[in-house]
């Protein structure tokens, strides 16, 4: 985690809090998007295409819930959870996975990083 990551997460937390105090019904989108961005970019190092797939599903998910008049956070995030888990599983199962616990999950990575592969 870099200092810039910390600043972005703090700014997102402040924006979320401010939107919630303004009774903005979609305040939860900010922490959901930032939380997943942090999870995908800093923890699991998810490939860009998987991030974009997740983002597209998230937008469609939220838009569908809005079309049906559902503005709360629980339902869209429960629908998004399987997509999040699937993206992480796809990334972890990749032979090039190098996120958290990569050396334990992907033993070939050590050979790749050492230049013996």
C-alpha positions in Angstrom: 0.0 0.0 0.0 1.4 3.3 -1.0 0.9 6.7 0.6 -1.2 7.7 -2.5 -3.4 4.7 -1.8 -4.0 5.8 1.7 -4.9 9.3 0.6 -7.3 8.0 -2.0 -9.0 5.7 0.6 -9.2 8.5 3.1 -10.7 10.9 0.5 -13.2 8.2 -0.5 -14.1 7.7 3.1 -14.7 11.4 3.6 -16.7 11.7 0.4 -18.8 8.7 1.5 -19.4 10.2 4.9 -20.3 13.5 3.4 -22.7 12.0 0.8 -24.4 9.9 3.6 -24.8 13.1 5.8 -26.5 14.8 2.7 -28.9 11.9 2.6 -27.7 10.9 -0.9 -29.2 7.4 -1.4 -26.3 6.1 -3.5 -23.5 7.1 -1.1 -22.5 3.4 -0.8 -21.2 3.3 -4.4 -18.1 5.2 -3.4 -16.8 2.8 -0.8 -17.9 -0.2 -2.8 -16.0 0.9 -5.9 -12.9 2.1 -3.9 -12.9 -1.0 -1.7 -12.9 -3.3 -4.7 -10.3 -1.1 -6.5 -8.0 -1.5 -3.4 -8.8 -5.3 -3.2 -8.1 -5.9 -6.9 -5.1 -3.6 -7.3 -3.3 -4.0 -4.0 -4.2 -7.4 -2.6 -4.9 -9.8 -5.5 -3.3 -7.8 -8.3 -6.2 -8.5 -10.7 -5.6 -8.1 -14.4 -7.1 -5.1 -16.0 -9.6 -7.1 -18.1 -11.0 -8.7 -15.0 -11.3 -5.4 -13.3 -13.1 -3.9 -16.3 -15.4 -7.0 -16.4 -16.2 -6.5 -12.7 -16.9 -2.8 -13.3 -19.2 -3.4 -16.2 -21.2 -5.9 -14.2 -21.3 -3.5 -11.2 -22.7 -0.7 -13.4 -25.3 -3.0 -14.9 -26.1 -4.3 -11.5 -26.6 -0.9 -9.9 -28.5 0.4 -13.0 -30.9 -2.6 -12.8 -31.5 -2.1 -9.1 -32.2 1.7 -9.8 -34.6 0.8 -12.6 -36.6 -1.3 -10.0 -36.4 1.5 -7.5 -34.0 -0.2 -5.1 -31.5 2.4 -3.8 -30.2 0.5 -0.7 -26.8 -1.0 -0.7 -27.4 -4.6 0.4 -29.1 -6.0 -2.6 -26.7 -4.8 -5.3 -23.7 -5.8 -3.2 -25.1 -9.3 -2.6 -25.7 -9.6 -6.4 -22.1 -8.4 -7.0 -20.5 -10.7 -4.4 -20.4 -13.8 -6.7 -18.8 -11.7 -9.5 -16.1 -10.4 -7.0 -15.4 -14.0 -5.8 -15.3 -15.3 -9.4 -12.8 -12.6 -10.5 -10.6 -13.3 -7.6 -10.7 -17.1 -8.2 -9.9 -16.6 -11.9 -6.9 -14.4 -11.0 -5.6 -16.8 -8.3 -5.9 -19.8 -10.6 -3.8 -18.0 -13.3 -0.3 -19.4 -13.7 0.9 -15.8 -13.5 -0.8 -14.9 -10.3 1.5 -12.7 -8.1 -0.8 -11.2 -5.5 -1.2 -12.1 -1.8 0.1 -15.5 -0.8 1.3 -16.0 -4.4 4.3 -18.1 -3.5 2.1 -20.6 -1.6 -0.7 -20.6 -4.2 1.5 -20.6 -7.2 4.8 -22.4 -6.6 5.9 -21.9 -10.2 6.0 -18.2 -9.6 9.3 -18.5 -7.7 10.9 -20.1 -10.7 9.5 -17.5 -13.0 10.7 -14.6 -10.7 14.2 -16.2 -10.4 14.4 -16.5 -14.2 14.7 -20.3 -14.2 11.4 -20.7 -16.0 
